[in-house]
C-alpha cells in the first residue's frame, strides 16, 4: 500500500473513532450506543473492498470504566 492509500485509511479510521476518543467524556451507555450505531452503518472503507466494521468493546478501545 502506498503512502497516499495509508493516509486515506488512517483518515477513515480517525473519522470513525473521533467521537469515541476525544476530550468529551462519554458514559458507558453512550459509548455502547455509538459503537452499535457505527457498526450498523454501511461504510465505504478505502482500499479494503469492505463495507462493514465490527463493534468492539470498551476494553478494545482502552476506555473501560
HELIX and SHEET records of a PDB file:
HELIX    1   1 UNK A    3  UNK A   21  1                                  19    
HELIX    2   2 UNK A   28  UNK A   40  1                                  13    
HELIX    3   3 UNK A   58  UNK A   61  1                                   4    
END                                                                             
